[in-house]
Amino acid sequence: LKGDVKSRHHVQENFQNQERHFLQHHSLHIIRALYSQNYDSVAAVLQPTDVVIDYAFSIYNPEHHNPPQSQACAIVICPKKQPMMFSMPNKEVYELVQSWPKAVYKLWCSQDDMFKQITESLSNILFPSNLRKLLLDPMITRVFICPDVDLMCFPIDQLPLKDDDGSVLPLYERMSVSVLSSPRELLRDETVRSLRATMKSSGDSLVSESKGKPASGISLDSNKLSAAKEIGTLSVPPSVGTNEDTERFIRSTEKLHLVEPHLECFIVANPDYKLERSSEAGSSWAPWVGFLSGLLGFTEQPENRRIPELKGSQKEAEAVYGILTKRQSLKVHPPIVQEKATMSAVINLRSPHVLHIATHGYSSTQQNVQYHGNFWADESCGILLAGAQTFLDKKFDRVDAKAGTGHMNGMAMCGMQLEGTCLVFITACDSSVGGRPAQEMTDSVTQALRAAGAQTVISTLWAVSDNDITEFVSHFYHQLLTVPHCHPSEALSYAKAVMKQKGQSMYYWGAYVCHGLDNPIDHVHDI
């Protein structure tokens, strides 16, 4: 087994080195390929007030000479317009972003000089004059930003924009901002809704159970299948037969598209990290827990490490619950806290309309992608739930098997059933931070939640305090529920503006970023 683990790490290292080498030496060709893509389909789903900025950077390595063809660019997509491309220096962006963690520390110390210097310099690079002019257009009220590599860990919505009158405001005060991993994410909402509209008009589904046959048998409607392929929703193999693999593929697609959204809301907060089994019965499986944890690397955690309690998250959960219950159309469940805030409870949630999570989070900025036979999964990010301390202390005979280990990594979060979930607000530390890959990957808690089906995720770029979040989330949810058709990014900008006016340091509220489709929660989409 040790040999297998070593071999797996060897394969992982070779894969990452080859990919990094390719990106460094062929970045110009990659950028041209991005620019040559057909962005018409993306522009077609945008509102007249929307704009998409897709940044493409090569992986800059200061220890090696950067190839001369290595560069960066921004591709701007607007409705009813041809895409625009702006080139920019890659090295300068890398150096500015690398100094950002030090600026965050100084913000915590109430020193914002370095923060202002970095944001002003980055704004001049990332927003060239023509792009700046576009963003200052009064018609543009929302921007989708697709960052790349190191830029993924930077709060782009904090970049200042200076208008012709000389006034300087951060981007989030001029418009709502949402982050995407790729412009293709915008197509998901449109294509799935188009497919559902076609299916509803015909009064049938894409696949149907075959009469007189076992439940495992399915029959395909070729006309509906062709219609689905035309709108780009399904990627069906060229030869569709009735073999087991094809049936499994179609069934998984059916599950994705036919999920019915509902208006249930759940709040998970203040887990009991010291949760233990109340009985010694059934402890015979404990050695297997230790064995599996060794394979996953959990036994390498430092000894005597203590997970701090989050008493402030209890107050946060009560505040969110009180605001959500004021909306009669929402079915708000009592907060899931203490011994009930377990992995099994979170995994068993079924497409909640709104999900609020307040707990500890962890993430690594290193590219730590694990190879699992036929897929790559990141295990360096996740959240901590009830029982996490017990597992961390290696008390495997006291771990509650039904509750779970309490360590819910990104790979496990991808298995959550969030199809149809409109909003996930997670106040865990570093939940937006990942390995900064150069391609779409579930390398952070945020991207794991998006992969599980959540339309919009609001998460953090650095460590946040549970004692300073209650007022911020209260302003957010109050704005989201009282303003008709309010987008989550708009409510987030409002909450930031309120906290700024009250004189609170940006360190306590600037970490929160909106990711995803940014759909209003009172406008239910059929996905």
C-alpha positions in Angstrom: 0.0 0.0 0.0 2.9 2.4 0.8 4.3 1.6 -2.7 0.9 2.5 -4.2 0.7 5.8 -2.4 4.3 6.6 -3.5 3.5 5.7 -7.0 0.4 7.9 -6.9 2.4 10.9 -5.7 4.9 10.2 -8.4 2.2 10.3 -11.1 0.8 13.4 -9.6 4.1 15.2 -9.6 4.9 14.2 -13.2 1.5 15.4 -14.3 1.8 18.8 -12.6 5.4 19.3 -13.9 4.4 18.5 -17.5 1.3 20.7 -17.3 3.3 23.6 -15.8 6.0 23.3 -18.5 3.4 23.3 -21.3 1.7 26.4 -19.9 4.9 28.3 -19.5 6.2 27.6 -23.0 2.9 27.8 -24.9 1.0 30.5 -23.1 0.7 32.6 -26.3 -0.9 29.8 -28.2 -3.3 29.2 -25.3 -4.3 32.8 -25.2 -4.9 32.8 -28.9 -7.0 29.7 -28.6 -9.0 31.4 -25.9 -9.5 34.4 -28.0 -10.4 32.4 -31.1 -13.3 30.6 -29.2 -16.8 31.4 -30.2 -18.0 33.7 -27.5 -21.3 34.5 -29.3 -23.1 31.9 -27.2 -21.9 33.5 -24.0 -22.8 37.0 -25.2 -26.3 35.8 -26.1 -27.2 34.9 -22.5 -26.0 38.2 -21.0 -28.3 41.0 -20.1 -27.7 44.4 -21.7 -26.3 45.6 -18.3 -23.8 42.7 -18.0 -20.2 42.4 -19.0 -17.7 39.4 -18.7 -14.0 39.8 -18.2 -12.0 36.6 -18.7 -8.4 36.9 -17.6 -5.7 34.5 -18.9 -2.3 34.4 -17.3 0.7 32.1 -17.8 2.2 30.6 -14.7 5.1 32.9 -13.9 8.1 31.3 -12.2 10.6 33.9 -10.9 13.3 31.2 -10.6 13.4 30.6 -14.3 13.6 32.9 -17.2 10.1 33.5 -18.5 9.8 32.7 -22.2 9.5 35.8 -24.4 6.1 34.6 -25.8 4.6 34.4 -22.3 2.0 37.1 -21.7 -1.3 37.8 -20.2 -4.6 39.2 -21.5 -8.1 40.1 -20.7 -11.0 39.1 -23.0 -14.1 41.2 -22.6 -17.5 39.9 -23.6 -20.5 42.2 -24.0 -24.0 41.6 -25.4 -24.3 42.2 -29.2 -20.7 43.1 -29.5 -17.5 41.4 -30.7 -15.1 40.2 -28.0 -12.3 42.6 -27.1 -8.8 41.6 -26.1 -6.4 43.6 -24.0 -2.8 42.5 -23.3 -1.1 43.2 -20.0 2.3 42.4 -18.3 2.3 39.0 -16.5 5.3 39.6 -14.3 4.0 42.8 -12.7 0.7 41.2 -11.8 2.5 38.2 -10.3 4.7 40.4 -8.1 1.7 42.5 -6.9 -0.4 39.6 -6.0 2.5 37.9 -4.2 2.7 40.9 -1.9 -1.0 40.8 -1.1 -0.8 38.5 2.0 1.4 41.0 3.7 -1.1 43.8 2.8 -3.9 41.7 4.5 -1.8 41.4 7.7 -1.3 45.2 7.7 -5.0 45.7 7.2 -5.5 43.6 10.4 -3.1 46.0 12.1 -5.2 48.9 10.8 -2.6 49.9 8.3 -4.0 50.4 4.8 -1.2 52.1 2.9 0.2 48.9 1.3 -3.4 47.9 0.4 -4.1 51.1 -1.4 -0.8 50.9 -3.3 -1.4 47.4 -4.5 -5.0 48.0 -5.5 -4.2 51.1 -7.4 -1.3 49.5 -9.3 -3.4 46.4 -10.1 -6.3 48.5 -11.2 -4.1 50.3 -13.8 -2.9 47.0 -15.2 -6.1 44.9 -15.1 -8.4 47.8 -16.3 -6.7 49.4 -19.3 -8.2 52.8 -20.4 -10.7 51.3 -22.9 -11.9 48.7 -20.5 -12.1 51.3 -17.7 -14.2 53.5 -20.0 -16.5 50.5 -20.6 -16.9 49.8 -16.9 -17.8 53.4 -16.2 -20.7 53.3 -18.7 -23.9 53.9 -16.6 -25.6 51.1 -18.6 -23.2 48.5 -17.0 -24.4 47.5 -13.6 -23.0 44.0 -13.2 -19.6 42.4 -14.1 -18.7 38.7 -14.2 -14.9 38.3 -13.6 -13.0 35.1 -14.5 -9.7 35.4 -12.7 -6.7 33.1 -13.4 -3.8 31.5 -11.5 -2.7 33.8 -8.6 -5.4 36.3 -9.3 -7.9 33.9 -7.9 -6.9 34.7 -4.4 -7.2 38.5 -4.8 -10.4 40.6 -4.0 -10.8 42.1 -7.5 -14.0 43.9 -6.4 -11.8 46.1 -4.2 -9.9 47.6 -7.1 -10.6 51.4 -7.5 -12.1 53.0 -10.6 -11.5 56.7 -11.3 -14.1 58.4 -13.4 -13.8 61.6 -15.5 -14.8 63.8 -12.6 -11.8 62.5 -10.6 -13.9 60.6 -8.0 -12.4 57.2 -7.0 -14.7 54.4 -5.9 -14.0 50.6 -5.5 -15.5 48.4 -8.2 -18.1 46.9 -5.8 -19.6 50.4 -5.1 -20.0 51.1 -8.8 -21.6 47.8 -9.8 -22.3 44.3 -8.6 -19.4 41.8 -9.0 -19.5 38.0 -9.3 -16.6 35.6 -9.9 -16.7 32.7 -12.3 -14.1 30.0 -13.1 -15.0 30.3 -16.8 -17.5 32.2 -19.0 -18.9 28.8 -19.9 -20.6 28.7 -16.5 -23.1 31.2 -17.7 -24.3 28.8 -20.4 -25.3 26.2 -17.8 -28.3 28.2 -16.5 -29.6 29.0 -20.0 -29.2 25.6 -21.6 -30.8 23.7 -18.7 -33.7 26.1 -18.5 -34.2 25.7 -22.3 -34.2 22.0 -22.0 -36.7 22.0 -19.2 -38.9 24.4 -21.1 -38.9 22.0 -24.1 -39.7 19.0 -21.8 -42.5 20.9 -20.0 -44.1 22.0 -23.2 -44.2 18.3 -24.4 -45.4 17.1 -21.0 -42.7 14.4 -20.9 -39.1 13.8 -19.9 -36.0 13.2 -21.8 -35.9 9.6 -20.8 -38.7 7.3 -19.7 -38.9 3.9 -18.1 -39.6 1.2 -20.6 -43.0 -0.5 -20.0 -42.9 -4.2 -19.3 -39.1 -4.2 -18.6 -37.1 -4.1 -15.4 -36.4 -0.7 -13.8 -32.9 -0.8 -15.2 -34.1 -0.6 -18.7 -34.7 2.8 -20.4 -35.8 4.0 -23.7 -34.6 7.1 -25.5 -36.6 9.5 -27.5 -34.3 10.3 -30.4 -36.1 13.6 -31.2 -35.7 14.9 -27.7 -32.2 13.7 -27.5 -31.3 15.6 -30.7 -33.0 18.7 -29.4 -30.9 18.5 -26.2 -27.7 18.0 -28.2 -28.5 21.0 -30.4 -28.8 23.4 -27.4 -25.5 22.1 -26.1 -26.8 20.6 -22.9 -25.9 16.9 -23.4 -22.6 15.5 -24.5 -23.9 12.1 -25.7 -21.5 9.5 -27.2 -21.8 9.3 -31.0 -23.3 5.8 -30.9 -26.1 5.7 -28.4 -27.1 2.1 -27.5 -28.7 0.3 -24.6 -25.5 -0.8 -22.8 -25.0 -0.3 -19.1 -22.6 2.6 -19.5 -25.0 4.6 -21.7 -27.9 3.9 -19.4 -25.8 5.2 -16.4 -24.9 8.3 -18.4 -28.4 9.1 -19.3 -29.7 8.5 -15.8 -27.2 10.8 -14.3 -28.2 13.5 -16.8 -31.9 12.9 -16.0 -31.2 13.4 -12.3 -29.4 16.7 -13.0 -32.0 18.2 -15.1 -35.2 17.0 -13.5 -34.5 18.0 -9.9 -37.4 20.2 -8.6 -36.2 23.3 -6.8 -38.0 24.2 -3.5 -37.8 26.9 -1.0 -36.4 25.2 2.1 -33.6 26.9 3.9 -31.0 25.4 6.2 -28.4 26.9 8.6 -25.4 24.9 9.8 -23.3 26.5 12.5 -21.4 26.1 15.8 -20.6 22.4 15.5 -19.6 20.4 18.6 -16.0 19.5 17.4 -15.6 17.2 20.5 -18.6 15.0 19.7 -18.0 11.4 20.7 -20.1 8.2 20.6 -22.1 7.7 23.8 -21.6 4.0 23.8 -18.6 1.6 23.4 -20.8 -0.7 21.3 -19.7 -1.2 17.8 -16.1 -0.1 18.3 -14.7 -3.0 16.3 -14.6 -0.9 13.1 -12.3 1.7 14.8 -9.1 0.1 13.4 -10.5 0.6 9.9 -11.0 4.3 10.5 -7.4 4.6 11.6 -6.2 2.6 8.5 -8.2 4.7 6.1 -7.2 8.0 7.7 -3.6 6.9 7.3 -4.1 6.5 3.6 -5.7 10.0 3.4 -2.9 11.6 5.4 -5.0 12.6 8.4 -2.6 10.9 10.9 0.1 13.4 9.8 -1.7 16.2 11.7 0.3 17.7 14.6 -0.3 16.3 18.0 -2.4 18.2 20.6 -3.9 20.5 18.0 -7.1 22.1 19.3 -10.0 23.3 17.2 -11.3 26.6 18.7 -15.0 26.8 19.4 -17.1 29.2 17.4 -19.5 30.6 19.9 -20.0 33.7 17.7 -21.4 31.5 14.9 -24.3 30.6 17.2 -25.3 34.2 17.3 -24.8 34.4 13.6 -27.1 31.5 13.0 -29.8 33.0 15.1 -29.6 36.3 13.3 -29.8 34.6 9.9 -32.7 32.4 11.0 -34.6 35.5 12.3 -34.3 37.3 9.0 -35.1 34.4 6.7 -38.3 33.5 8.7 -39.7 36.9 7.9 -40.1 35.8 4.3 -43.3 33.7 4.3 -42.5 32.0 1.0 -39.4 30.3 2.5 -39.6 27.2 4.7 -36.8 27.9 7.2 -35.6 25.0 9.3 -34.2 25.6 12.8 -30.4 26.0 12.8 -28.5 22.7 12.8 -26.0 23.3 15.6 -23.8 21.5 18.1 -24.0 17.7 18.0 -26.5 17.9 15.1 -24.0 19.7 12.8 -22.4 16.6 11.4 -21.1 15.4 8.0 -24.1 13.1 7.6 -26.5 16.0 8.3 -24.9 18.1 5.6 -24.6 15.3 3.1 -28.2 14.4 3.4 -29.5 17.9 2.6 -31.5 17.8 -0.6 -31.3 20.8 -2.9 -32.0 23.5 -0.3 -33.0 26.9 -1.7 -30.6 28.7 0.7 -27.8 27.1 2.7 -25.8 29.1 5.3 -22.7 27.4 6.8 -20.7 28.9 9.7 -17.8 26.8 10.8 -14.0 26.4 10.4 -12.5 26.0 7.0 -9.1 25.0 5.7 -7.3 25.3 2.4 -3.9 25.2 0.9 -2.6 27.6 -1.8 -0.3 24.9 -3.1 -1.3 22.7 -6.0 -2.1 19.5 -4.1 -4.2 17.5 -6.5 -4.5 13.8 -5.7 -4.8 11.1 -8.3 -7.5 8.5 -7.6 -7.3 5.9 -10.4 -9.5 7.7 -13.0 -10.0 11.2 -11.7 -8.2 14.0 -10.0 -9.5 15.3 -6.7 -8.3 18.0 -4.3 -8.2 17.0 -0.7 -6.3 20.0 0.6 -9.5 22.1 1.3 -12.7 21.5 3.3 -14.7 22.4 6.4 -14.8 21.0 9.9 -18.0 19.7 11.5 -19.1 17.9 14.6 -16.6 15.3 15.8 -13.6 16.8 14.0 -11.6 17.2 17.2 -12.3 13.6 18.2 -11.0 12.4 14.9 -8.0 14.8 15.0 -7.0 13.3 18.4 -7.1 9.8 16.7 -9.7 8.6 19.1 -11.0 6.3 16.4 -13.0 4.1 18.9 -14.9 7.2 19.9 -15.8 8.5 16.4 -19.5 8.3 15.7 -19.7 6.3 12.5 -23.2 7.6 11.7 -22.2 11.3 12.2 -18.9 11.1 10.2 -15.4 12.1 11.0 -16.1 15.8 10.9 -13.4 16.5 8.3 -15.4 17.2 5.1 -12.9 17.8 2.3 -13.5 19.3 -1.1 -13.9 15.8 -2.7 -16.7 15.0 -0.3 -18.4 18.3 -0.8 -18.6 17.7 -4.5 -21.0 14.8 -3.6 -23.5 17.1 -1.9 -26.9 17.3 -3.6 -27.1 21.0 -4.3 -28.8 20.9 -7.7 -31.3 23.7 -7.7 -29.7 25.5 -4.7 -29.9 29.2 -5.3 -27.4 30.4 -2.7 -24.8 29.0 -0.4 -23.3 31.5 2.1 -20.2 30.0 3.9 -18.4 32.1 6.5 -15.5 29.6 6.9 -12.0 30.9 6.7 -10.2 30.7 3.3 -13.2 29.0 1.6 -12.5 30.8 -1.7 -8.8 30.0 -1.6 -7.4 27.0 -3.5 -4.3 25.8 -5.4 -4.7 28.5 -8.0 -4.8 26.1 -11.0 -4.6 27.2 -14.6 -7.7 25.3 -15.5 -11.2 24.6 -14.1 -10.8 22.4 -11.1 -12.5 21.9 -7.7 -9.4 23.2 -5.8 -11.4 25.2 -3.2 -14.5 24.8 -1.0 -16.2 27.3 -3.2 -15.6 25.4 -6.4 -16.6 22.1 -4.7 -19.9 23.7 -3.8 -20.4 25.0 -7.3 -19.5 21.5 -8.7 -22.2 20.1 -6.4 -24.8 22.3 -8.1 -25.0 25.5 -6.1 -25.8 28.5 -8.4 -24.2 31.1 -6.3 -21.6 30.8 -3.5 -20.5 33.6 -1.2 -17.2 32.7 0.6 -14.0 34.2 2.0 -10.5 34.9 0.7 -8.8 35.0 4.1 -9.3 34.2 7.8 -12.4 35.8 9.3 -13.6 36.2 12.9 -16.9 34.6 14.1 -17.4 37.6 16.5 -17.4 40.2 13.7 -19.6 38.6 11.1 -23.2 38.7 12.6 -23.9 42.4 11.7 -22.4 41.9 8.2 -24.5 38.9 7.3 -27.6 40.6 8.8 -27.2 43.6 6.4 -26.7 41.1 3.5 -29.8 39.0 4.1 -32.0 42.0 5.0 -31.1 43.6 1.6 -31.4 40.4 -0.3 -35.0 39.7 1.0 -36.4 43.3 1.1 -35.3 44.5 -2.3 -37.3 42.7 -5.1 -35.2 40.6 -7.5 -32.0 41.6 -5.6 -28.9 39.7 -6.8 -26.6 38.2 -4.1 -23.7 40.3 -5.4 -25.8 43.5 -5.0 -26.7 42.6 -1.4 -23.0 41.8 -0.8 -22.0 45.2 -2.1 -24.6 46.9 0.0 -23.4 45.1 3.2 -19.8 46.1 2.4 -20.8 49.7 1.9 -22.7 49.8 5.2 -19.7 48.4 7.1 -17.4 50.8 5.4 -19.6 53.8 6.3 -19.5 52.7 9.9 -15.7 52.9 9.9 -15.0 49.2 10.3 -11.7 48.0 8.7 -11.9 46.3 5.3 -10.1 43.3 6.9 -13.3 42.2 8.6 -15.7 42.4 5.6 -13.5 42.6 2.4 -12.8 38.9 2.4 -16.3 38.0 1.1 -16.7 37.4 -2.6 -19.6 36.3 -4.7 -19.1 33.4 -7.0 -21.4 31.9 -9.7 -24.5 32.8 -11.6 -25.7 35.5 -9.1 -29.4 34.7 -9.5 -31.9 36.4 -7.2 -33.3 34.0 -4.6 -36.9 35.2 -5.3 -36.6 34.2 -9.0 -36.5 30.4 -9.0 -34.7 28.9 -11.9 -35.5 25.5 -13.2 -32.2 23.8 -12.5 
